[in-house]
Amino acid sequence: MTVLRLPVVLLLTGLLGLAGCTAHQPIPLYQLDAGSPAVPQQNQGLAVLLGPVSIADYLQREAFLQRQADGSLVPADDARWAGSLAADIDQVLLRQLAAKLDSQRLVLAPANPGFTPDVQVLLSISRLDSGPLHPAVLEAQWRLLDRSGLLRDSRLLRLEQAHDGSPADQVKAQSLLLRQLVEQLAAAIEPLRNQPVAEAKPAQPAVPRNKPAQPPKIPMVGPARSNSEVLRF
């Protein structure tokens, strides 16, 4: 009896081991693809402050969300983001924009106190997602401020990119959308490259404070002198 049961025990052990290996298969991790942007050559190019960059709350997580037919978002079982998606977006935007403007002088907000930007980019990304049956969609708004802090451009945009439904191709499609965003953003920044440099105004002389009005001086009245002489006998 023991000999007959041995193959059955081995078979069950093998099946349990196979099930355990299947249950603990590693989940693929994905990152946005920044492509191969050229390294900027100009050390004294346009100074750009990128940010603050505002990212929708639902994008600030490691779950790889999938857009469903009813518009809901469901975490994928077979894919996750490798780290912070918000930080990944910042790096893709920074590298792509620096290459498009050919400038090393791009920094993410907040900048150091000594950095004075020629252009500041205020960017808000309210949507960046896709699904097995839904295209990748990017919705964003940017505002551009010049050296004086004046608003020079503002734009809302919505971009779509098709894919084959696999997680890898969805990540590729979302990466392409960010690159398209940078292309349009760089084109909007270019007209601000030749801003006139504000001339320093000469210092105005200090205006003396008005002294309080003094009451008019009244001349002192002395005793009247008489030219007559008094004679005594």
Secondary structure as the mmCIF struct_conf table of DSSP 4:
data_model
#
loop_
_struct_conf.conf_type_id
_struct_conf.id
_struct_conf.beg_label_comp_id
_struct_conf.beg_label_asym_id
_struct_conf.beg_label_seq_id
_struct_conf.end_label_comp_id
_struct_conf.end_label_asym_id
_struct_conf.end_label_seq_id
HELX_RH_AL_P HELX_RH_AL_P1 THR A 2 ALA A 23
TURN_TY1_P TURN_TY1_P1 HIS A 24 HIS A 24
HELX_LH_PP_P HELX_LH_PP_P1 GLN A 25 PRO A 28
STRN STRN1 LEU A 29 TYR A 30
HELX_LH_PP_P HELX_LH_PP_P2 PRO A 37 PRO A 40
TURN_TY1_P TURN_TY1_P2 ASN A 43 GLN A 44
BEND BEND1 GLY A 45 GLY A 45
STRN STRN2 VAL A 48 ILE A 55
HELX_RH_3T_P HELX_RH_3T_P1 ASP A 57 LEU A 59
BEND BEND2 GLN A 60 GLU A 62
STRN STRN3 ALA A 63 ARG A 67
TURN_TY1_P TURN_TY1_P3 ALA A 69 ASP A 70
BEND BEND3 GLY A 71 GLY A 71
STRN STRN4 LEU A 73 TRP A 81
BEND BEND4 ALA A 82 GLY A 83
HELX_RH_AL_P HELX_RH_AL_P2 LEU A 85 LEU A 101
TURN_TY1_P TURN_TY1_P4 ASP A 102 ASP A 102
BEND BEND5 GLN A 104 GLN A 104
STRN STRN5 LEU A 106 LEU A 108
BEND BEND6 ALA A 109 PRO A 110
HELX_LH_PP_P HELX_LH_PP_P3 ALA A 111 ASN A 112
TURN_TY1_P TURN_TY1_P5 PRO A 113 GLY A 114
BEND BEND7 ASP A 118 ASP A 118
STRN STRN6 VAL A 119 GLY A 131
TURN_TY1_P TURN_TY1_P6 PRO A 132 LEU A 133
STRN STRN7 HIS A 134 LEU A 145
TURN_TY1_P TURN_TY1_P7 ARG A 147 SER A 148
BEND BEND8 GLY A 149 GLY A 149
STRN STRN8 LEU A 151 GLN A 161
BEND BEND9 GLY A 165 SER A 166
HELX_RH_AL_P HELX_RH_AL_P3 PRO A 167 ILE A 189
HELX_RH_3T_P HELX_RH_3T_P2 GLU A 190 LEU A 192
TURN_TY1_P TURN_TY1_P8 ARG A 193 ASN A 194
HELX_LH_PP_P HELX_LH_PP_P4 GLN A 195 ARG A 225
#
